[in-house]
Amino acid sequence: MKEEAITWRAPEYTYREKSVDWFWGAGLIGAAIAIAAIVVGNVLFGIFAAIATFTLLMYAARKPRMVEVLIDHRGVKINRVFYPYNILTSFWIHNHGNAAKKLIIESERGVFPHVAVPIADDVDTEKLRDYLLVFLPEEEHPESLSEIVLEYLGF
């Protein structure tokens, strides 16, 4: 069965501008954790905390990249990564409240089995749902705690 493909481009996450105070606060908290770890004798954790804080600050300053999504009769392609339907087990479309719309697909991969894909505003989610139902069962996948926390922090 070859139906018309569904494609869209969307930012990988909803970007929220962070104030200078946000960066100072995050930096000071990270530095305090690193210093406390070194003071209690856990130098390795102190180094890890410093590197993690630096990485967090760099990631927070980065603007989101555009994600290109193609869904056709063979599977789901997100940028350059292709997920054929035979390794996917189900899907769910988060479309509630003020939160950004997301397509969650579950694969058989052992590590990171859930893939969250942002859905552009101009995509008809009912059409997308009907299209995917031809190939995959719909199963609710709640957002993970890490996704909720990162969204709350503005990532």
C-alpha positions as CSV (number, residue, x, y, z in Angstrom):
1,M,0.0,0.0,0.0
2,K,1.6,3.3,-1.1
3,E,-0.2,6.3,0.3
4,E,0.9,9.9,0.1
5,A,3.7,10.7,2.5
6,I,3.3,13.2,5.3
7,T,6.2,15.6,5.8
8,W,7.0,18.6,8.0
9,R,9.7,20.7,9.5
10,A,9.6,21.8,13.1
11,P,12.1,23.1,15.7
12,E,13.4,20.2,17.9
13,Y,12.0,21.9,21.0
14,T,10.1,25.1,22.0
15,Y,12.8,27.7,22.6
16,R,12.4,30.0,25.6
17,E,14.8,32.9,26.0
18,K,16.7,32.6,29.2
19,S,17.7,35.7,31.2
20,V,21.2,36.5,32.4
21,D,20.0,35.7,35.9
22,W,19.0,32.2,34.8
23,F,22.5,31.5,33.6
24,W,24.1,33.0,36.7
25,G,21.7,30.9,38.9
26,A,22.4,27.7,37.1
27,G,26.2,28.4,37.1
28,L,26.3,29.2,40.8
29,I,24.3,26.1,41.7
30,G,26.6,23.9,39.6
31,A,29.7,25.6,41.0
32,A,28.4,25.1,44.6
33,I,27.7,21.4,43.9
34,A,31.2,21.0,42.4
35,I,32.9,22.8,45.3
36,A,30.9,20.8,47.9
37,A,31.9,17.5,46.3
38,I,35.5,18.5,46.3
39,V,35.4,19.6,49.9
40,V,33.9,16.3,51.1
41,G,36.7,14.5,49.1
42,N,34.8,13.4,46.0
43,V,37.0,15.1,43.4
44,L,35.7,13.0,40.6
45,F,32.1,14.0,41.2
46,G,33.2,17.6,41.6
47,I,34.8,17.5,38.1
48,F,31.7,15.8,36.7
49,A,29.5,18.5,38.2
50,A,31.6,21.2,36.7
51,I,31.6,19.6,33.3
52,A,27.8,18.9,33.5
53,T,27.1,22.5,34.5
54,F,29.2,23.8,31.6
55,T,27.4,21.5,29.2
56,L,24.0,22.6,30.5
57,L,24.8,26.2,30.1
58,M,26.1,25.7,26.5
59,Y,22.9,23.7,25.7
60,A,20.7,26.3,27.2
61,A,22.2,29.0,25.0
62,R,21.7,27.0,21.8
63,K,18.8,27.7,19.5
64,P,16.8,24.7,18.4
65,R,17.7,23.0,15.1
66,M,15.0,22.2,12.6
67,V,13.8,18.6,12.5
68,E,12.7,17.2,9.2
69,V,10.2,14.4,9.4
70,L,9.0,12.1,6.7
71,I,6.3,9.5,7.3
72,D,5.5,7.2,4.4
73,H,4.5,3.5,3.7
74,R,8.0,2.3,4.7
75,G,8.4,4.0,8.1
76,V,9.3,7.2,9.9
77,K,12.4,9.2,9.0
78,I,13.6,11.9,11.4
79,N,16.4,13.9,9.8
80,R,18.8,11.2,8.7
81,V,17.6,8.4,11.0
82,F,15.1,6.0,9.5
83,Y,12.7,3.8,11.6
84,P,11.0,1.1,9.5
85,Y,7.6,0.0,10.8
86,N,8.9,-3.5,11.5
87,I,11.0,-2.2,14.5
88,L,8.3,0.2,15.7
89,T,5.7,-1.2,18.2
90,S,3.2,1.7,18.6
91,F,2.7,5.5,18.5
92,W,1.0,8.2,20.5
93,I,0.2,11.9,19.6
94,H,0.5,14.3,22.5
95,N,-1.9,17.1,21.7
96,H,-3.2,18.7,24.8
97,G,-3.2,22.0,26.6
98,N,-0.6,24.6,25.8
99,A,2.2,22.1,25.4
100,A,3.8,21.6,21.9
101,K,2.3,18.8,19.9
102,K,4.5,15.7,19.8
103,L,4.5,12.3,18.0
104,I,5.9,9.6,20.3
105,I,6.9,6.4,18.6
106,E,8.0,3.3,20.5
107,S,10.6,1.0,19.0
108,E,12.0,-2.3,19.9
109,R,15.4,-0.8,20.7
110,G,16.7,-1.6,24.2
111,V,18.2,1.9,24.8
112,F,15.9,4.9,24.3
113,P,12.9,3.0,23.0
114,H,10.7,6.2,22.9
115,V,11.4,8.8,20.3
116,A,9.6,12.1,20.7
117,V,9.1,14.1,17.5
118,P,7.8,17.7,17.5
119,I,4.8,18.2,15.2
120,A,4.6,21.4,13.2
121,D,1.5,23.6,13.8
122,D,0.3,23.2,10.2
123,V,0.1,19.4,10.4
124,D,-3.3,17.9,10.7
125,T,-3.0,15.5,13.7
126,E,-6.1,13.6,12.8
127,K,-4.8,12.9,9.3
128,L,-1.4,11.9,10.8
129,R,-3.2,9.6,13.4
130,D,-5.3,7.9,10.7
131,Y,-2.2,7.4,8.5
132,L,-0.2,5.8,11.3
133,L,-3.1,3.6,12.4
134,V,-2.7,1.8,9.0
135,F,0.8,0.6,10.1
136,L,1.0,0.8,13.9
137,P,-1.3,0.5,16.9
138,E,-2.0,3.5,19.0
139,E,-0.9,3.2,22.6
140,E,-0.7,6.0,25.1
141,H,2.9,6.8,26.0
142,P,3.1,9.3,28.9
143,E,5.9,11.8,28.8
144,S,8.9,10.7,30.8
145,L,9.9,12.6,34.0
146,S,13.1,13.9,32.3
147,E,11.0,15.4,29.4
148,I,8.7,17.1,31.9
149,V,11.6,18.5,33.9
150,L,13.5,19.7,30.8
151,E,10.3,21.3,29.4
152,Y,9.7,23.1,32.7
153,L,13.3,24.4,32.8
154,G,12.9,25.8,29.2
155,F,14.6,23.1,27.1
